[in-house]
Amino acid sequence: MTAVAAGDFEICPDPAIPEHLWQSLLDGGECAAIALALERGAMVLVDDLMARRVARRLGLRVTGTCGMLVVGKKHGLVSRVGPLLEQLILRGYFISDSLRKHTLHLAGEA
């Protein structure tokens, strides 16, 4: 069963992106994620530092990939966060040492 079929994810039409988001120098995907979160009053999942700052300035709650891994573990969807972080790093995803340590601490693996 896919995550969409299970109701865990929803495929949404492209949101209307306000002009001020396009002027923020974010890429289209980040603009769309922030615009959709604004429309729905939802948390936004973005990792890019500038996108996180823009989202917070607009009053949105923000999380990133590491935060979602911790949530996944707390809900029993992920058994261990550490190996997943290592896989991300090996695939070229930048995770600072301090963020890695903080994430492991939150996941109870430090």
Secondary structure, 3 states (H helix, E strand, C coil): CCCCCCCCCCCCCCCCCCHHHHCCCCCHHHHHHHHHHHHHCCCEECCCHHHHHHHHHCCCCEECHHHHHHHHHHCCCCCCCHHHHHHHHHCCCCCCHHHHHHHHHHCCCC
